Amino acid sequence: MDHELRAEYENEADAGRPDAEIRLWHVVRQYATTAMCGRELSPDAPVRSADAWGSGEVKVCHSCGALLLREAP
Ligand SMILES: [Zn+2]
């Protein structure tokens, strides 16, 4: 299963703006906009490789992280 990280904005009204503040990153299935924890994310929100998860360089949703761990072999 291919996953990626998708941003949750501090303020969804700022979605798509390059200077929008990102609250945290959720895990989504590739090309999906619904996070594993159930949160709907903006289709305009930036995505990045799931490799960043676990690196400590990005803030990732704890629920998504736990669900991903359960799914990964
Ligand atoms: Zn999440």
N, CA, C, O and the ligand as a Tripos MOL2 file, in Angstrom:
@<TRIPOS>MOLECULE
protein
  293   291    74     0     0
PROTEIN
NO_CHARGES

@<TRIPOS>ATOM
      1 N           0.8590   -1.2130    0.0000 N.3       1 MET1
      2 CA          0.0000    0.0000    0.0000 C.3       1 MET1
      3 C           0.8870    1.2540    0.0000 C.2       1 MET1
      4 O           1.7800    1.3960    0.8350 O.2       1 MET1
      5 N           0.6290    2.1360   -0.9320 N.am      2 ASP2
      6 CA          1.4210    3.3570   -1.0140 C.3       2 ASP2
      7 C           0.7520    4.4890   -0.2530 C.2       2 ASP2
      8 O          -0.4180    4.8080   -0.4660 O.2       2 ASP2
      9 N           1.5170    5.0760    0.6260 N.am      3 HIS3
     10 CA          1.0020    6.1790    1.4170 C.3       3 HIS3
     11 C           1.8120    7.4260    1.1590 C.2       3 HIS3
     12 O           2.9640    7.3660    0.7290 O.2       3 HIS3
     13 N           1.1940    8.5530    1.4290 N.am      4 GLU4
     14 CA          1.9330    9.8060    1.4030 C.3       4 GLU4
     15 C           1.3860   10.6830    2.5220 C.2       4 GLU4
     16 O           0.3780   10.3610    3.1510 O.2       4 GLU4
     17 N           2.0640   11.7820    2.7540 N.am      5 LEU5
     18 CA          1.6330   12.7130    3.7980 C.3       5 LEU5
     19 C           0.9300   13.8880    3.1360 C.2       5 LEU5
     20 O           1.3860   14.4100    2.1190 O.2       5 LEU5
     21 N          -0.1900   14.2950    3.7290 N.am      6 ARG6
     22 CA         -0.9060   15.4610    3.2180 C.3       6 ARG6
     23 C          -1.1050   16.4480    4.3610 C.2       6 ARG6
     24 O          -1.4020   16.0540    5.4890 O.2       6 ARG6
     25 N          -0.9390   17.7250    4.0610 N.am      7 ALA7
     26 CA         -0.9540   18.7530    5.1010 C.3       7 ALA7
     27 C          -2.3630   19.1000    5.5660 C.2       7 ALA7
     28 O          -3.3140   19.1340    4.7860 O.2       7 ALA7
     29 N          -2.4570   19.3590    6.8760 N.am      8 GLU8
     30 CA         -3.6630   19.9850    7.4250 C.3       8 GLU8
     31 C          -3.2650   21.4220    7.7230 C.2       8 GLU8
     32 O          -2.2920   21.6730    8.4340 O.2       8 GLU8
     33 N          -4.0290   22.3650    7.1730 N.am      9 TYR9
     34 CA         -3.7020   23.7710    7.3860 C.3       9 TYR9
     35 C          -4.1570   24.2470    8.7560 C.2       9 TYR9
     36 O          -5.1030   23.7170    9.3380 O.2       9 TYR9
     37 N          -3.4620   25.2560    9.2540 N.am     10 GLU10
     38 CA         -3.8790   25.9180   10.4790 C.3      10 GLU10
     39 C          -5.2650   26.5080   10.2520 C.2      10 GLU10
     40 O          -6.1200   26.4730   11.1380 O.2      10 GLU10
     41 N          -5.4760   27.0460    9.0670 N.am     11 ASN11
     42 CA         -6.7500   27.6620    8.6950 C.3      11 ASN11
     43 C          -7.1030   27.1950    7.2860 C.2      11 ASN11
     44 O          -6.4430   27.5680    6.3160 O.2      11 ASN11
     45 N          -8.1490   26.3740    7.1810 N.am     12 GLU12
     46 CA         -8.4690   25.7710    5.8830 C.3      12 GLU12
     47 C          -8.7660   26.8190    4.8100 C.2      12 GLU12
     48 O          -8.6560   26.5410    3.6160 O.2      12 GLU12
     49 N          -9.1410   28.0180    5.2410 N.am     13 ALA13
     50 CA         -9.4490   29.0780    4.2810 C.3      13 ALA13
     51 C          -8.1890   29.4880    3.5110 C.2      13 ALA13
     52 O          -8.2710   30.0780    2.4340 O.2      13 ALA13
     53 N          -7.0330   29.1680    4.0780 N.am     14 ASP14
     54 CA         -5.7750   29.5170    3.4200 C.3      14 ASP14
     55 C          -5.3070   28.4370    2.4480 C.2      14 ASP14
     56 O          -4.2350   28.5590    1.8550 O.2      14 ASP14
     57 N          -6.0970   27.3870    2.2840 N.am     15 ALA15
     58 CA         -5.6770   26.2560    1.4520 C.3      15 ALA15
     59 C          -5.1930   26.7180    0.0870 C.2      15 ALA15
     60 O          -5.8350   27.5290   -0.5800 O.2      15 ALA15
     61 N          -4.0570   26.1890   -0.3060 N.am     16 GLY16
     62 CA         -3.5200   26.4960   -1.6190 C.3      16 GLY16
     63 C          -2.6000   27.6920   -1.6300 C.2      16 GLY16
     64 O          -1.8460   27.8740   -2.5860 O.2      16 GLY16
     65 N          -2.6380   28.5280   -0.5830 N.am     17 ARG17
     66 CA         -1.7260   29.6790   -0.5480 C.3      17 ARG17
     67 C          -0.3300   29.2140   -0.1590 C.2      17 ARG17
     68 O          -0.1660   28.4210    0.7690 O.2      17 ARG17
     69 N           0.6530   29.7020   -0.8610 N.am     18 PRO18
     70 CA          2.0140   29.2310   -0.5860 C.3      18 PRO18
     71 C           2.5120   29.5770    0.8150 C.2      18 PRO18
     72 O           3.3940   28.9040    1.3470 O.2      18 PRO18
     73 N           1.9430   30.6330    1.4140 N.am     19 ASP19
     74 CA          2.3980   31.0400    2.7380 C.3      19 ASP19
     75 C           1.4890   30.5120    3.8420 C.2      19 ASP19
     76 O           1.6260   30.9020    5.0010 O.2      19 ASP19
     77 N           0.5560   29.6210    3.4830 N.am     20 ALA20
     78 CA         -0.3730   29.0920    4.4740 C.3      20 ALA20
     79 C           0.3730   28.2980    5.5330 C.2      20 ALA20
     80 O           1.3120   27.5620    5.2290 O.2      20 ALA20
     81 N          -0.0570   28.4550    6.7900 N.am     21 GLU21
     82 CA          0.5970   27.7250    7.8700 C.3      21 GLU21
     83 C           0.0670   26.3100    7.9650 C.2      21 GLU21
     84 O          -1.1420   26.0830    7.8980 O.2      21 GLU21
     85 N           0.9720   25.3600    8.1210 N.am     22 ILE22
     86 CA          0.5910   23.9590    8.2130 C.3      22 ILE22
     87 C           0.5810   23.5360    9.6720 C.2      22 ILE22
     88 O           1.5570   23.7210   10.3990 O.2      22 ILE22
     89 N          -0.5580   22.9560   10.0910 N.am     23 ARG23
     90 CA         -0.6940   22.5150   11.4790 C.3      23 ARG23
     91 C           0.0410   21.1920   11.6720 C.2      23 ARG23
     92 O           0.9240   21.0790   12.5220 O.2      23 ARG23
     93 N          -0.3290   20.2090   10.8850 N.am     24 LEU24
     94 CA          0.4110   18.9500   10.8970 C.3      24 LEU24
     95 C           0.1400   18.1590    9.6280 C.2      24 LEU24
     96 O          -0.6530   18.5600    8.7760 O.2      24 LEU24
     97 N           0.8110   17.0380    9.5290 N.am     25 TRP25
     98 CA          0.7020   16.1950    8.3430 C.3      25 TRP25
     99 C          -0.0440   14.9220    8.6950 C.2      25 TRP25
    100 O           0.2030   14.2980    9.7270 O.2      25 TRP25
    101 N          -0.9670   14.5490    7.8110 N.am     26 HIS26
    102 CA         -1.7130   13.3080    7.9890 C.3      26 HIS26
    103 C          -1.2540   12.2990    6.9510 C.2      26 HIS26
    104 O          -0.7110   12.6570    5.9060 O.2      26 HIS26
    105 N          -1.4820   11.0330    7.2630 N.am     27 VAL27
    106 CA         -1.1570    9.9730    6.3100 C.3      27 VAL27
    107 C          -2.3910    9.6920    5.4670 C.2      27 VAL27
    108 O          -3.4720    9.4480    6.0010 O.2      27 VAL27
    109 N          -2.2290    9.7270    4.1620 N.am     28 VAL28
    110 CA         -3.3210    9.3790    3.2440 C.3      28 VAL28
    111 C          -2.8340    8.2810    2.3090 C.2      28 VAL28
    112 O          -1.6320    8.1100    2.1060 O.2      28 VAL28
    113 N          -3.7750    7.5460    1.7470 N.am     29 ARG29
    114 CA         -3.4020    6.6320    0.6710 C.3      29 ARG29
    115 C          -3.1260    7.5060   -0.5410 C.2      29 ARG29
    116 O          -3.7210    8.5710   -0.7030 O.2      29 ARG29
    117 N          -2.2320    7.0490   -1.3740 N.am     30 GLN30
    118 CA         -1.8000    7.8680   -2.4950 C.3      30 GLN30
    119 C          -2.9940    8.4140   -3.2770 C.2      30 GLN30
    120 O          -3.9100    7.6720   -3.6340 O.2      30 GLN30
    121 N          -2.9680    9.7090   -3.5340 N.am     31 TYR31
    122 CA         -3.9790   10.4540   -4.3060 C.3      31 TYR31
    123 C          -5.2910   10.6440   -3.5580 C.2      31 TYR31
    124 O          -6.2300   11.2160   -4.1140 O.2      31 TYR31
    125 N          -5.3850   10.1810   -2.3130 N.am     32 ALA32
    126 CA         -6.6110   10.3560   -1.5480 C.3      32 ALA32
    127 C          -6.5650   11.6720   -0.7680 C.2      32 ALA32
    128 O          -5.4890   12.2230   -0.5350 O.2      32 ALA32
    129 N          -7.7270   12.1680   -0.3680 N.am     33 THR33
    130 CA         -7.7650   13.3900    0.4280 C.3      33 THR33
    131 C          -8.3630   13.1290    1.8080 C.2      33 THR33
    132 O          -8.4860   14.0540    2.6110 O.2      33 THR33
    133 N          -8.7360   11.8770    2.0930 N.am     34 THR34
    134 CA         -9.2090   11.5260    3.4290 C.3      34 THR34
    135 C          -8.0760   10.8340    4.1800 C.2      34 THR34
    136 O          -7.5440    9.8120    3.7470 O.2      34 THR34
    137 N          -7.7240   11.4290    5.3210 N.am     35 ALA35
    138 CA         -6.6290   10.8620    6.1010 C.3      35 ALA35
    139 C          -7.0330    9.5370    6.7150 C.2      35 ALA35
    140 O          -8.2200    9.2240    6.8090 O.2      35 ALA35
    141 N          -6.0530    8.7650    7.1310 N.am     36 MET36
    142 CA         -6.3390    7.4780    7.7580 C.3      36 MET36
    143 C          -7.1120    7.6450    9.0570 C.2      36 MET36
    144 O          -7.8370    6.7390    9.4670 O.2      36 MET36
    145 N          -6.9640    8.7900    9.7060 N.am     37 CYS37
    146 CA         -7.6880    9.0380   10.9520 C.3      37 CYS37
    147 C          -9.1020    9.5260   10.6680 C.2      37 CYS37
    148 O          -9.8830    9.7160   11.6010 O.2      37 CYS37
    149 N          -9.4480    9.7340    9.3960 N.am     38 GLY38
    150 CA        -10.8050   10.1200    9.0430 C.3      38 GLY38
    151 C         -10.9840   11.5840    8.6800 C.2      38 GLY38
    152 O         -12.0490   11.9840    8.2100 O.2      38 GLY38
    153 N          -9.9550   12.3810    8.8950 N.am     39 ARG39
    154 CA        -10.0790   13.8080    8.6120 C.3      39 ARG39
    155 C         -10.0510   14.0830    7.1120 C.2      39 ARG39
    156 O          -9.2370   13.5240    6.3770 O.2      39 ARG39
    157 N         -10.9570   14.9550    6.6740 N.am     40 GLU40
    158 CA        -10.9730   15.3690    5.2740 C.3      40 GLU40
    159 C          -9.9560   16.4810    5.0840 C.2      40 GLU40
    160 O          -9.9460   17.4620    5.8270 O.2      40 GLU40
    161 N          -9.1050   16.3190    4.0880 N.am     41 LEU41
    162 CA         -8.0820   17.3200    3.8440 C.3      41 LEU41
    163 C          -8.3340   17.9960    2.5000 C.2      41 LEU41
    164 O          -8.9560   17.4290    1.6020 O.2      41 LEU41
    165 N          -7.8370   19.2180    2.3920 N.am     42 SER42
    166 CA         -8.0410   19.9670    1.1610 C.3      42 SER42
    167 C          -7.3050   19.3170   -0.0030 C.2      42 SER42
    168 O          -6.1520   18.9080    0.1360 O.2      42 SER42
    169 N          -7.9770   19.2210   -1.1580 N.am     43 PRO43
    170 CA         -7.2860   18.6940   -2.3360 C.3      43 PRO43
    171 C          -6.1430   19.6150   -2.7700 C.2      43 PRO43
    172 O          -5.2570   19.2070   -3.5210 O.2      43 PRO43
    173 N          -6.1720   20.8680   -2.2850 N.am     44 ASP44
    174 CA         -5.1080   21.8180   -2.6100 C.3      44 ASP44
    175 C          -3.9200   21.6980   -1.6670 C.2      44 ASP44
    176 O          -2.8730   22.3020   -1.9000 O.2      44 ASP44
    177 N          -4.0810   20.9250   -0.6080 N.am     45 ALA45
    178 CA         -3.0180   20.8340    0.3880 C.3      45 ALA45
    179 C          -1.7950   20.1330   -0.1940 C.2      45 ALA45
    180 O          -1.9270   19.2000   -0.9870 O.2      45 ALA45
    181 N          -0.6100   20.5810    0.1990 N.am     46 PRO46
    182 CA          0.6040   19.9430   -0.3160 C.3      46 PRO46
    183 C           0.7570   18.5110    0.1930 C.2      46 PRO46
    184 O           0.2750   18.1650    1.2720 O.2      46 PRO46
    185 N           1.4200   17.7080   -0.5850 N.am     47 VAL47
    186 CA          1.7180   16.3370   -0.1800 C.3      47 VAL47
    187 C           3.2300   16.1540   -0.1990 C.2      47 VAL47
    188 O           3.9510   16.8660   -0.8990 O.2      47 VAL47
    189 N           3.6830   15.2100    0.5660 N.am     48 ARG48
    190 CA          5.1040   14.8650    0.5350 C.3      48 ARG48
    191 C           5.2400   13.3820    0.8050 C.2      48 ARG48
    192 O           4.2990   12.7180    1.2420 O.2      48 ARG48
    193 N           6.4120   12.8860    0.5400 N.am     49 SER49
    194 CA          6.6540   11.4530    0.6850 C.3      49 SER49
    195 C           6.4440   10.9940    2.1240 C.2      49 SER49
    196 O           6.7920   11.7030    3.0680 O.2      49 SER49
    197 N           5.8760    9.8130    2.2810 N.am     50 ALA50
    198 CA          5.6860    9.2390    3.6110 C.3      50 ALA50
    199 C           7.0330    8.9130    4.2580 C.2      50 ALA50
    200 O           7.0880    8.6090    5.4490 O.2      50 ALA50
    201 N           8.1150    8.9730    3.4870 N.am     51 ASP51
    202 CA          9.4420    8.7390    4.0500 C.3      51 ASP51
    203 C           9.7790    9.7780    5.1140 C.2      51 ASP51
    204 O          10.5840    9.5260    6.0110 O.2      51 ASP51
    205 N           9.1550   10.9480    5.0040 N.am     52 ALA52
    206 CA          9.4200   12.0060    5.9760 C.3      52 ALA52
    207 C           8.8770   11.6140    7.3450 C.2      52 ALA52
    208 O           9.3490   12.0990    8.3730 O.2      52 ALA52
    209 N           7.8810   10.7310    7.3480 N.am     53 TRP53
    210 CA          7.3140   10.2590    8.6070 C.3      53 TRP53
    211 C           8.3580    9.3960    9.3120 C.2      53 TRP53
    212 O           8.9380    8.4970    8.7020 O.2      53 TRP53
    213 N           8.5900    9.6590   10.5540 N.am     54 GLY54
    214 CA          9.5790    8.8830   11.2750 C.3      54 GLY54
    215 C          10.9600    9.5300   11.2610 C.2      54 GLY54
    216 O          11.8400    9.1610   12.0380 O.2      54 GLY54
    217 N          11.1350   10.4900   10.3750 N.am     55 SER55
    218 CA         12.4280   11.1750   10.3090 C.3      55 SER55
    219 C          12.5300   12.2310   11.3950 C.2      55 SER55
    220 O          13.6190   12.7040   11.7200 O.2      55 SER55
    221 N          11.3660   12.5990   11.9600 N.am     56 GLY56
    222 CA         11.3520   13.6070   13.0060 C.3      56 GLY56
    223 C          11.3600   15.0220   12.4720 C.2      56 GLY56
    224 O          11.2870   15.9730   13.2510 O.2      56 GLY56
    225 N          11.4470   15.1860   11.1530 N.am     57 GLU57
    226 CA         11.5270   16.5320   10.6010 C.3      57 GLU57
    227 C          10.1570   17.1560   10.3490 C.2      57 GLU57
    228 O          10.0490   18.3650   10.1450 O.2      57 GLU57
    229 N           9.1200   16.3350   10.3630 N.am     58 VAL58
    230 CA          7.7790   16.8800   10.1880 C.3      58 VAL58
    231 C           6.8760   16.4160   11.3260 C.2      58 VAL58
    232 O           7.1010   15.3680   11.9300 O.2      58 VAL58
    233 N           5.8530   17.2160   11.6060 N.am     59 LYS59
    234 CA          4.9040   16.8940   12.6640 C.3      59 LYS59
    235 C           3.7820   16.0690   12.0370 C.2      59 LYS59
    236 O           3.0460   16.5570   11.1790 O.2      59 LYS59
    237 N           3.6590   14.8230   12.4720 N.am     60 VAL60
    238 CA          2.6670   13.9360   11.8710 C.3      60 VAL60
    239 C           1.5810   13.6010   12.8860 C.2      60 VAL60
    240 O           1.8580   13.4010   14.0680 O.2      60 VAL60
    241 N           0.3380   13.5430   12.4030 N.am     61 CYS61
    242 CA         -0.8320   13.1940   13.2160 C.3      61 CYS61
    243 C          -0.5990   11.8590   13.9280 C.2      61 CYS61
    244 O          -0.2280   10.8720   13.2920 O.2      61 CYS61
    245 N          -0.8130   11.8270   15.2440 N.am     62 HIS62
    246 CA         -0.5420   10.6150   16.0110 C.3      62 HIS62
    247 C          -1.4840    9.4760   15.6570 C.2      62 HIS62
    248 O          -1.0730    8.3170   15.6140 O.2      62 HIS62
    249 N          -2.7630    9.8070   15.4000 N.am     63 SER63
    250 CA         -3.7260    8.7630   15.0390 C.3      63 SER63
    251 C          -3.3210    8.1120   13.7290 C.2      63 SER63
    252 O          -3.3450    6.8880   13.6000 O.2      63 SER63
    253 N          -2.9510    8.9330   12.7600 N.am     64 CYS64
    254 CA         -2.5180    8.4070   11.4580 C.3      64 CYS64
    255 C          -1.2830    7.5370   11.6160 C.2      64 CYS64
    256 O          -1.1770    6.4790   10.9970 O.2      64 CYS64
    257 N          -0.3540    7.9810   12.4410 N.am     65 GLY65
    258 CA          0.8740    7.2270   12.6450 C.3      65 GLY65
    259 C           0.5890    5.8510   13.2200 C.2      65 GLY65
    260 O           1.1720    4.8560   12.7900 O.2      65 GLY65
    261 N          -0.3210    5.7980   14.2040 N.am     66 ALA66
    262 CA         -0.6570    4.5280   14.8420 C.3      66 ALA66
    263 C          -1.3390    3.5900   13.8530 C.2      66 ALA66
    264 O          -1.0650    2.3900   13.8270 O.2      66 ALA66
    265 N          -2.2400    4.1580   13.0310 N.am     67 LEU67
    266 CA         -2.9550    3.3380   12.0550 C.3      67 LEU67
    267 C          -2.0060    2.8170   10.9820 C.2      67 LEU67
    268 O          -2.1300    1.6790   10.5300 O.2      67 LEU67
    269 N          -1.0710    3.6460   10.5860 N.am     68 LEU68
    270 CA         -0.1040    3.2420    9.5700 C.3      68 LEU68
    271 C           0.7680    2.1070   10.1010 C.2      68 LEU68
    272 O           1.0740    1.1550    9.3820 O.2      68 LEU68
    273 N           1.1600    2.2190   11.3570 N.am     69 LEU69
    274 CA          1.9920    1.1850   11.9780 C.3      69 LEU69
    275 C           1.2660   -0.1510   11.9710 C.2      69 LEU69
    276 O           1.8640   -1.2000   11.7340 O.2      69 LEU69
    277 N          -0.0410   -0.0910   12.2380 N.am     70 ARG70
    278 CA         -0.8320   -1.3070   12.3190 C.3      70 ARG70
    279 C          -0.9550   -1.9540   10.9430 C.2      70 ARG70
    280 O          -1.0180   -3.1770   10.8130 O.2      70 ARG70
    281 N          -0.9890   -1.0910    9.9100 N.am     71 GLU71
    282 CA         -1.1830   -1.6030    8.5530 C.3      71 GLU71
    283 C           0.1120   -2.1260    7.9400 C.2      71 GLU71
    284 O           0.1140   -3.0920    7.1770 O.2      71 GLU71
    285 N           1.2140   -1.4630    8.2950 N.am     72 ALA72
    286 CA          2.4930   -1.8510    7.7010 C.3      72 ALA72
    287 C           2.9440   -3.1990    8.2480 C.2      72 ALA72
    288 O           2.7120   -3.5040    9.4180 O.2      72 ALA72
    289 N           3.5740   -3.9890    7.4240 N.am     73 PRO73
    290 CA          4.0260   -5.2970    7.8870 C.3      73 PRO73
    291 C           5.1840   -5.2050    8.8770 C.2      73 PRO73
    292 O           5.6720   -6.2300    9.3540 O.2      73 PRO73
    293 ZN         -4.5100   12.0550   10.9080 Zn       74 ZN74
@<TRIPOS>BOND
     1     1     2 1
     2     2     3 1
     3     3     4 2
     4     3     5 am
     5     5     6 1
     6     6     7 1
     7     7     8 2
     8     7     9 am
     9     9    10 1
    10    10    11 1
    11    11    12 2
    12    11    13 am
    13    13    14 1
    14    14    15 1
    15    15    16 2
    16    15    17 am
    17    17    18 1
    18    18    19 1
    19    19    20 2
    20    19    21 am
    21    21    22 1
    22    22    23 1
    23    23    24 2
    24    23    25 am
    25    25    26 1
    26    26    27 1
    27    27    28 2
    28    27    29 am
    29    29    30 1
    30    30    31 1
    31    31    32 2
    32    31    33 am
    33    33    34 1
    34    34    35 1
    35    35    36 2
    36    35    37 am
    37    37    38 1
    38    38    39 1
    39    39    40 2
    40    39    41 am
    41    41    42 1
    42    42    43 1
    43    43    44 2
    44    43    45 am
    45    45    46 1
    46    46    47 1
    47    47    48 2
    48    47    49 am
    49    49    50 1
    50    50    51 1
    51    51    52 2
    52    51    53 am
    53    53    54 1
    54    54    55 1
    55    55    56 2
    56    55    57 am
    57    57    58 1
    58    58    59 1
    59    59    60 2
    60    59    61 am
    61    61    62 1
    62    62    63 1
    63    63    64 2
    64    63    65 am
    65    65    66 1
    66    66    67 1
    67    67    68 2
    68    67    69 am
    69    69    70 1
    70    70    71 1
    71    71    72 2
    72    71    73 am
    73    73    74 1
    74    74    75 1
    75    75    76 2
    76    75    77 am
    77    77    78 1
    78    78    79 1
    79    79    80 2
    80    79    81 am
    81    81    82 1
    82    82    83 1
    83    83    84 2
    84    83    85 am
    85    85    86 1
    86    86    87 1
    87    87    88 2
    88    87    89 am
    89    89    90 1
    90    90    91 1
    91    91    92 2
    92    91    93 am
    93    93    94 1
    94    94    95 1
    95    95    96 2
    96    95    97 am
    97    97    98 1
    98    98    99 1
    99    99   100 2
   100    99   101 am
   101   101   102 1
   102   102   103 1
   103   103   104 2
   104   103   105 am
   105   105   106 1
   106   106   107 1
   107   107   108 2
   108   107   109 am
   109   109   110 1
   110   110   111 1
   111   111   112 2
   112   111   113 am
   113   113   114 1
   114   114   115 1
   115   115   116 2
   116   115   117 am
   117   117   118 1
   118   118   119 1
   119   119   120 2
   120   119   121 am
   121   121   122 1
   122   122   123 1
   123   123   124 2
   124   123   125 am
   125   125   126 1
   126   126   127 1
   127   127   128 2
   128   127   129 am
   129   129   130 1
   130   130   131 1
   131   131   132 2
   132   131   133 am
   133   133   134 1
   134   134   135 1
   135   135   136 2
   136   135   137 am
   137   137   138 1
   138   138   139 1
   139   139   140 2
   140   139   141 am
   141   141   142 1
   142   142   143 1
   143   143   144 2
   144   143   145 am
   145   145   146 1
   146   146   147 1
   147   147   148 2
   148   147   149 am
   149   149   150 1
   150   150   151 1
   151   151   152 2
   152   151   153 am
   153   153   154 1
   154   154   155 1
   155   155   156 2
   156   155   157 am
   157   157   158 1
   158   158   159 1
   159   159   160 2
   160   159   161 am
   161   161   162 1
   162   162   163 1
   163   163   164 2
   164   163   165 am
   165   165   166 1
   166   166   167 1
   167   167   168 2
   168   167   169 am
   169   169   170 1
   170   170   171 1
   171   171   172 2
   172   171   173 am
   173   173   174 1
   174   174   175 1
   175   175   176 2
   176   175   177 am
   177   177   178 1
   178   178   179 1
   179   179   180 2
   180   179   181 am
   181   181   182 1
   182   182   183 1
   183   183   184 2
   184   183   185 am
   185   185   186 1
   186   186   187 1
   187   187   188 2
   188   187   189 am
   189   189   190 1
   190   190   191 1
   191   191   192 2
   192   191   193 am
   193   193   194 1
   194   194   195 1
   195   195   196 2
   196   195   197 am
   197   197   198 1
   198   198   199 1
   199   199   200 2
   200   199   201 am
   201   201   202 1
   202   202   203 1
   203   203   204 2
   204   203   205 am
   205   205   206 1
   206   206   207 1
   207   207   208 2
   208   207   209 am
   209   209   210 1
   210   210   211 1
   211   211   212 2
   212   211   213 am
   213   213   214 1
   214   214   215 1
   215   215   216 2
   216   215   217 am
   217   217   218 1
   218   218   219 1
   219   219   220 2
   220   219   221 am
   221   221   222 1
   222   222   223 1
   223   223   224 2
   224   223   225 am
   225   225   226 1
   226   226   227 1
   227   227   228 2
   228   227   229 am
   229   229   230 1
   230   230   231 1
   231   231   232 2
   232   231   233 am
   233   233   234 1
   234   234   235 1
   235   235   236 2
   236   235   237 am
   237   237   238 1
   238   238   239 1
   239   239   240 2
   240   239   241 am
   241   241   242 1
   242   242   243 1
   243   243   244 2
   244   243   245 am
   245   245   246 1
   246   246   247 1
   247   247   248 2
   248   247   249 am
   249   249   250 1
   250   250   251 1
   251   251   252 2
   252   251   253 am
   253   253   254 1
   254   254   255 1
   255   255   256 2
   256   255   257 am
   257   257   258 1
   258   258   259 1
   259   259   260 2
   260   259   261 am
   261   261   262 1
   262   262   263 1
   263   263   264 2
   264   263   265 am
   265   265   266 1
   266   266   267 1
   267   267   268 2
   268   267   269 am
   269   269   270 1
   270   270   271 1
   271   271   272 2
   272   271   273 am
   273   273   274 1
   274   274   275 1
   275   275   276 2
   276   275   277 am
   277   277   278 1
   278   278   279 1
   279   279   280 2
   280   279   281 am
   281   281   282 1
   282   282   283 1
   283   283   284 2
   284   283   285 am
   285   285   286 1
   286   286   287 1
   287   287   288 2
   288   287   289 am
   289   289   290 1
   290   290   291 1
   291   291   292 2
@<TRIPOS>SUBSTRUCTURE
     1 MET1         2 RESIDUE 1 A MET
     2 ASP2         6 RESIDUE 1 A ASP
     3 HIS3        10 RESIDUE 1 A HIS
     4 GLU4        14 RESIDUE 1 A GLU
     5 LEU5        18 RESIDUE 1 A LEU
     6 ARG6        22 RESIDUE 1 A ARG
     7 ALA7        26 RESIDUE 1 A ALA
     8 GLU8        30 RESIDUE 1 A GLU
     9 TYR9        34 RESIDUE 1 A TYR
    10 GLU10       38 RESIDUE 1 A GLU
    11 ASN11       42 RESIDUE 1 A ASN
    12 GLU12       46 RESIDUE 1 A GLU
    13 ALA13       50 RESIDUE 1 A ALA
    14 ASP14       54 RESIDUE 1 A ASP
    15 ALA15       58 RESIDUE 1 A ALA
    16 GLY16       62 RESIDUE 1 A GLY
    17 ARG17       66 RESIDUE 1 A ARG
    18 PRO18       70 RESIDUE 1 A PRO
    19 ASP19       74 RESIDUE 1 A ASP
    20 ALA20       78 RESIDUE 1 A ALA
    21 GLU21       82 RESIDUE 1 A GLU
    22 ILE22       86 RESIDUE 1 A ILE
    23 ARG23       90 RESIDUE 1 A ARG
    24 LEU24       94 RESIDUE 1 A LEU
    25 TRP25       98 RESIDUE 1 A TRP
    26 HIS26      102 RESIDUE 1 A HIS
    27 VAL27      106 RESIDUE 1 A VAL
    28 VAL28      110 RESIDUE 1 A VAL
    29 ARG29      114 RESIDUE 1 A ARG
    30 GLN30      118 RESIDUE 1 A GLN
    31 TYR31      122 RESIDUE 1 A TYR
    32 ALA32      126 RESIDUE 1 A ALA
    33 THR33      130 RESIDUE 1 A THR
    34 THR34      134 RESIDUE 1 A THR
    35 ALA35      138 RESIDUE 1 A ALA
    36 MET36      142 RESIDUE 1 A MET
    37 CYS37      146 RESIDUE 1 A CYS
    38 GLY38      150 RESIDUE 1 A GLY
    39 ARG39      154 RESIDUE 1 A ARG
    40 GLU40      158 RESIDUE 1 A GLU
    41 LEU41      162 RESIDUE 1 A LEU
    42 SER42      166 RESIDUE 1 A SER
    43 PRO43      170 RESIDUE 1 A PRO
    44 ASP44      174 RESIDUE 1 A ASP
    45 ALA45      178 RESIDUE 1 A ALA
    46 PRO46      182 RESIDUE 1 A PRO
    47 VAL47      186 RESIDUE 1 A VAL
    48 ARG48      190 RESIDUE 1 A ARG
    49 SER49      194 RESIDUE 1 A SER
    50 ALA50      198 RESIDUE 1 A ALA
    51 ASP51      202 RESIDUE 1 A ASP
    52 ALA52      206 RESIDUE 1 A ALA
    53 TRP53      210 RESIDUE 1 A TRP
    54 GLY54      214 RESIDUE 1 A GLY
    55 SER55      218 RESIDUE 1 A SER
    56 GLY56      222 RESIDUE 1 A GLY
    57 GLU57      226 RESIDUE 1 A GLU
    58 VAL58      230 RESIDUE 1 A VAL
    59 LYS59      234 RESIDUE 1 A LYS
    60 VAL60      238 RESIDUE 1 A VAL
    61 CYS61      242 RESIDUE 1 A CYS
    62 HIS62      246 RESIDUE 1 A HIS
    63 SER63      250 RESIDUE 1 A SER
    64 CYS64      254 RESIDUE 1 A CYS
    65 GLY65      258 RESIDUE 1 A GLY
    66 ALA66      262 RESIDUE 1 A ALA
    67 LEU67      266 RESIDUE 1 A LEU
    68 LEU68      270 RESIDUE 1 A LEU
    69 LEU69      274 RESIDUE 1 A LEU
    70 ARG70      278 RESIDUE 1 A ARG
    71 GLU71      282 RESIDUE 1 A GLU
    72 ALA72      286 RESIDUE 1 A ALA
    73 PRO73      290 RESIDUE 1 A PRO
    74 ZN74       293 GROUP 0 **** ****
